[in-house]
């Protein structure tokens, strides 16, 4: 195996990409910083294959376009817990990783512990113990130390071997295609451009938050998301979730000064933002906007379930656990309570497409729609009629 060490010159990179293009697989990891920005700052790219290993310095004066082309092709590509790696490759390299198998996802299908770490899956599959003492390093600082580079290379050095072990186990369980599909879904989600319009989908509210307050809250979250994107700052540096909730649910018509007071409680928020926030509130509160704005049709996620919904969820989740046991899969992977709740509330959910739809989604849809009656015998066996 060729060790290219740290690549900071174009000739080195060109030679590395040429070598990696012959590989039968690629193993990829990245180091980045995100604490002070909305978008992650790429600090290092680690790549290994059956023929080469390299750490590529994106802070050096390098043309990464050929590397981007390589990472977008159909060479089997292995990540571990790779959502942020896929996301930063799209944002910084303008490439969507192709043909990805995420070994954390693969491990879940093989019944390893949920969200298993790379360190633990390497030890489980290969019996190798890794040194993780450099995980909290400042990866933006130059020069990188030999200890940092050794740590970074170890994050991809064993990934190909881990993937081969897991692929063999997945084939024996007939779950390999599901793991590839689930990994592709992860990459697709990670590569979806950030959208202020879609910010409302993350909001969770209690049952007692009124419809009007929900409209205010949706508009405020959309505004905050756009501010965070435009300024490249973390959302909470604009305003905390609790601050937006307090503004949206105020019992009286809130003033600019009152908004500024709430923002002052946020350590990094700019109280000057009280003025545009008030303008948003005034826009939403006009009778025409309350009746016809785009947010009126949106349904927020409820923290609480109604008694009827609670009973339905309990029954459906009992069936999910039975089905997961039949398939020898973790129930949380097959159909988590969050996925099932979204299905009950007619919200987007992975249960409505792909392998889950065929395996369990269609049955759950029929149960929820009352097209099939679900009952359980004394020994816990379900009956659908």
Secondary structure, DSSP 8 states (H G I E B T S, - for coil): -EEEEEE-SHHHHHHHHHHHTT-S-EEEEEEEE-TT-SS-EEEEEEEE-SSEEEEE-TTSS---HHHHHHHTSSS-EEESS-HHHHHHHHHHH-----SEEEHHHHHHHTT--TT--HHHHHHHHH------TTTT--TTSSS--HHHHHHHHHHHHTHHHHHHHHHHHHHHHT-HHHHHHHHHHHHHHHTS---SGGGGGG-EE-TTS-HHHHHHHHHHHHHHHHHHHHHT--HHHH--HHHHHHHHT-SS---HHHHHHHHHTSSS--TTHHHHHHHHHHHHHSHHHHHHSGGGG---EESS--HHHHHHHHHHHHHHHHHHHHHT--HHHHH-HHHHHHHHTT---GGGSHHHIIIIIHHHHHHHTTSS-EEE-TTS-EEE-
